Amino acid sequence: MPAADFAPVNHKLLEWARTEGGWLPEQVAKSLHVKPERVVAWERGERKPTIRQVENLARFLHRPLSIFFLPAPPELPPLASEYRRLPGIKVGAESPQLRLALRQMLNRRDYALNLYEELGEPTPVFDIEAHLSELPASVGARLRARLGVAIEDQLAWTNEWQAWRAWRAAVELGGVLVFQCSKVSLEEARGLSLLDTPLPVVGINSKERIPEAKTFTLLHEVAHLMLANGKEEFPALQERRSGKQWTEVERFAESVASHALLPEDTLRESLKALSVNKGSWSIQEVRRLARRFWITPLAMATRLRESGFMSWKRYNEWRGEWGDHVAALPARAGGFATPAEKAMNRHGRPFVQLVLEAMSGNRLSSVDATRYLDLKFEHFDQLRTLVSGPSAGATSNG
């Protein structure tokens, strides 16, 4: 093969890009339809890949082609110095999909900070704190007050997607970027958060098809951000709590989220008209009550138990019955979304608005805008229409 067909890449960058992404040589080889020995030879500098192979490698690793021609690998902080500790995730052993999602969220946050500065606009500040010594109900009430979600509005929502979008909009207005990731398995992470300030980030797994579950995950992650503001929680690389201690932190965040979604006074008022015995809550009774507030039945059962309206015995029985019920349900299909809707769902309204505003003010080229939003320019008119519309009310998934 002529020498001109080979790419003069820096072999050290080939190895760096693969290992930083969490991939094995065998996985890269399978994607490029070559033997693993060939990938190892490239990384050792014993052979050179073709230009086409480097282009395919860049797409597979989600890296710009130019990075393979740098004189030395870029110095990046460990990902675990950015995100909160996640149950079951060993620091440095994150899946390639999770590592990619984290890197993309970090990049978007950097883009947003730069755009705020470029446009001369103040960066929103999320500064409310939480402490593990506090009652979760008090922290949940403080969070709900900061988000400004009135119980009257919550009861007036007409479907679960409207509820999800309203809670997301409230969190975003509160100074938190909310992104969605699509490649991470639900088993690895339903939600995650980046603890940097200003502009902390919450990531929601878009594989979650139940909007009420997305909402709960969102507020759960915001509770972790509050703990970080209160110096009660630190990035995964710095966390030194035992597994048992960390479980208590997770339970605290879950309880805060449940009280933010459903205040104690509102729950008690709603139960006045019901005459259900603590030991006799049925699946349907819990579902009906949960639907009134657009939360998951499991979250409702947990709140009933925590507030003393469901016995521990019935709660444990109910969870088993609920698990059997969910397992018997058919798979929930995702709704159709246009490319512009997907971009809005993936990046969130504040980030999209920043990009469009910067492009309109000639502070950002259309080429960079399409790269920031991962959206073809032909869809930008529809995206502008979405941004200028209401922040909640649509029913499609994304």
N, C-alpha and C positions, 0 to 999 in steps of 0.2 A: 504494500500500500504506500502511495507517495507520502513523503514526510509532511507535505502541506496539509494533509488530512488530519494530522494529529494536533491537539491543542497544547500550547506551551504553558500548562497550568503549574502552579506550585503544589507539589505533591503533599506538602504539610497541610495545605488548606483542604485538600480532599479528606484527609483523616480527621482534621478538626471539625469540619462540617458534619461528618457522619457521627462522630462520637458526641459532639455537642447536641446533636439532634436525638441521641439515644438509640441509634440504629446499629444493628449488627452487620458485618460484611455480607453475610448470607442474605439478609433482607434487601440490601442495596443491589446485590448481584441478581436476585430474582426479578427485581423491578427493571433492571437494565438488560435482562436476558443474557447474562454472561456468567461465568463460573466465579465462585467466591475467590479463588486464587488470583483471578485477574484483578479484582478490586484491591486485594492486598498488595499486589504488584504495583498498581497505580499509586497507592498510598506510600509505598516504600521508595518510589521514584525509579523503579526498575523498568516500568513501561509507561507509555503515555496513552490516555484515552483519546478517542477521536472527538472532533468538535461536536458531532451529533450526540455522542455519549455524554459529554459534559453538559450539553443543553438538557438532556433527559435527566441527568443527575441533579441539576439545579431545580428542575420542576419537582422531582421526587422529594428533595430535601427542603423545598420552599425557600431557596436562597437565590439572590440575584446572581446572574452568571458572572458578573465582574468580580465577585468575592474570591473565586478560585485563582485569580491572577494577582492577588495582593502579595506583597513581599513577606508578610507574616500574619498569623491568625490574629483577629481582633481580641482585645482583652475585655471580657465580659464578666460581670459579677455572677456568682452562682444563682440559678433560678430560685433556689430555696431561700435565698436572702430577701426575696421579694414577696412570696406568697405565704399565707397562713398555713399552719400545720393542718394536714388533711389526714383523717383516719385511714390507717392501712397503707399509707404512702411513705416509703422509705426515702429519706433525703438523698438525692443524687440518682435514684433508681426509678424516676418517673418514666412513664411510657412515652414513646416518641410523640404520640398524639397529644398527651398532656403537655409535654415540653413545647410543642408547636403552639398550642393554645395560649400558654403562658407568654411565650415570646411575642405572639401577635397582640395580646392585650397590653404588654409592656410597650410595644411600638406605638400602638394607638394612643396610649396615655401620653407618651412623649410627643407625638404629633399634636395632640390637643393642647398640651402646655405651650408648645411653640406657637401654635395658632393664636391662642389667647394673647401671648406676648406680641405677636406680629400685628394683631388687630387692635392692640392697645386696650383690651377689655380685661376687667378684673377676673381673676380665677376664682370660681366658687369655692367656698370653704365648708367642709363637713367637720364640725368640731365638737359634737356632743360625745360625752364620755359615758362609760359604764364601769362598774366595779363589782367584783364577784361577791363582795360583802353586802351588796344591795339586794332587795327583793326583786325577782324578775318582773313581778307585776308593776312595780314602780318604774323600772327601766323601760318596760314595754309601753307604759303610758307616756313617758317622756319622749320616746321615739315616735309614737303616733302623733303627739302634739307637734313635734318638729316637722313631721311630714305633712301635717295639716289635712289629714283625711278625716272628714266628718262622718259619724256613724249614719247620718241621714243619707249621705251620698252613697255609702257602702250598701245600704239597704235598697237604694234606688237602682243599682246596677242591674242590667237585664240578662247578662250572661257571664260566664267565667272568663272569657277572653277580654271583655271590657274591664273586669275586675283586675286581671293581670296587668293590662296596659295602664290602668289608673295608678296602681301601686308602683309600677316601674317609673312612670312619669314623676310621681311624688318623690321617689328616691333620687332620681336624676336631678330634679330641681333642688334637692337638698345638698348637691355638691358631690355626688358619687356617679362615676361612669358605670353604666351597666351594659355589658357585652354578652353575646351568646356565642358558644362554641359548639361545633357540630361533629367533631371527629372523636371526642373523648367518650369512652364507654360510661354508661350510668353506674356500673359497678365501681369504676375508679373514682368518679367525682360527679355529683349532681350539681354542686356549686363550689366556687372557690373565690378567694378575694386577695387582692394585692393591697398591702397595708401602707403603702407610701402616701404621704400627704404633701401638698394638696392633691386633690383629685384621686382619692383611692378608687379602686376598681372592684366591682363584683362581676364574676363570670357565671353565667347560667348555662347548663347543658341543654342544648336545644333538642336532644334526643328525648327529653322529658315531654311527653305528649299531653300531660294533664296540667292545664294552666294553674289550677289551685295549688298544685305541688310546686310549680315554678314560683308562685307568689310566696309560699312558705320558705322555700330555699332562699329567695331574695332577702327577706327580712332576717332570716337566720344568719346570712352572711353579713348583713348590716350590723347585727348585734356583735359579731366578731370585730368589725371595724370600730365600734364603740368601745369595746374592751381594749383594743390597740391604742385608741386615743387616751384611755385611762391608764396606760402603761401596765395593763393586766395581761396582755398578750403580745407576742413578738413573732417575727417571721420564723418559718419552720427551721431554718438553720440555727436559730438562737434558742429555740424552745428546749427546755430541760425537764419538763414535767414527765412523770411516769404515765403509763397507759391509763391507770385508774384515775389519776389526777386530770388527765386530758378528757376523759369521759365526763367528768364533772363540768368541765368548761363547755363541752358540747351540749350537755343537758341544760346548762344555764342559758346558752344562746337559743336553744330550741324553745325554752319556756318564755324567754323574752319575745321571740317571734310570735308565739301563740297569744300572748297577752296584748301585743301590738295589734294583731289581727282581730282580736275579740276581747275588748275590755271586760273586766270582772263584773262591773255594774250592768253592762249590757247583757251579759250572759245570764245573770240572775233575774233580770227583768224578763227576758225571753222565756225563762223556765217557769215563771209564775203560772202561766196558763196551762202548763203541762203537769200531769200527775204520774210521771214515770218513777217507779221505784228504783233506788240505787242499784239493785241487783237484777233489774229486768230490762235494761236498754236493749232494743233490737237493732239489727243492721239498718232497717228502713227508718227507724226513728232517729238514729244518729245521722243518717244521710240527709233526711229532710231538714234537720236543724243546721247541718253543715252547709247545705245549699243556700239557706237564707243569707248566710254571711260570705258565701263563696270561698270556703276553706275546705280542705280535704276531710273526709269522714274520720280518718285516723287522727288528724290534728284535733278534731272536735272531741273524739273519744278521750284523747289525752287531756284536753282541757277539762272535760267533765270529771275525770278521775282526779286531776290535780286540785280542782275546786271543791271536791267532796260530793259531787252529784252522781258519781258512779263508783261502786265499790271496787277495790283492788281485784277481788275474785271475779267479778263480772268483767272488769277491764281485760284481764288476762284471757278469759273465755272469749270475749268479743274480738280481741286481736286475732285469735286463732280462726274464728268464724269469718272475719274480714279477709284474712289471708286466703282462705278457701274460696271465698266469693270472688276476689280479684283474679285468682288463678283460673277460674272458670269463665271469665269474661273474654270475648273475642278481642284480638289486637285492635288498638285504637288507631285509625288511619289519620295521617297528618293532612291538614288542609293545603290547598294550592296557594302558592304565593308567587307573585311576579318577581323578576330580578330586583326591581326597585324596592319592593316590600321586603325581600330577603336582606337587602343592604340595610334598610331601616331597622329591621329586627336584630340583625347581627351587630350593628354598631351603636344603635340608640340615637334618639333625637338630638341631644346636645352635640355629639360628635359630628353627625351629619350636617347640622346647622352650621357648625364652625367651618367645615370644609366648604360648603356652598357659599358662605359669606366671604371667606378668604378668596375663593375663586372669583366671585363677583367683584371684589375690590382689587383684583389683579395682584393679590398677595400670594396666590397659588396658581400654578399652571393647570390647565385641564388635564394634562398628562399625569401630574402628581395627584390631582383629585381622583382620577380613575384608579390610581394605585392605592391611595389611602382607603378608598371605599370598596375596592375590588369589584368595580362595576363599570361596564362599558358606557361610554359617553352618550350613546343613543338612548339610554334609560334615565338620563339626568332630569329631563323635563317632568317625567312622572315622579321622580324623587322629590323635586321641588313642590309638586302638588301635595305629596304626602306630608312633607314638612309643614306646609302651610295649613293643613287640615287639623282636625281634633286629635288630641294625643291618646284618646281611648275610645273604644266603641267598636272597632273592627273585630271580626270573629275568626279570621284565618290564623293558622298556626305559623310560627316562624321563630 
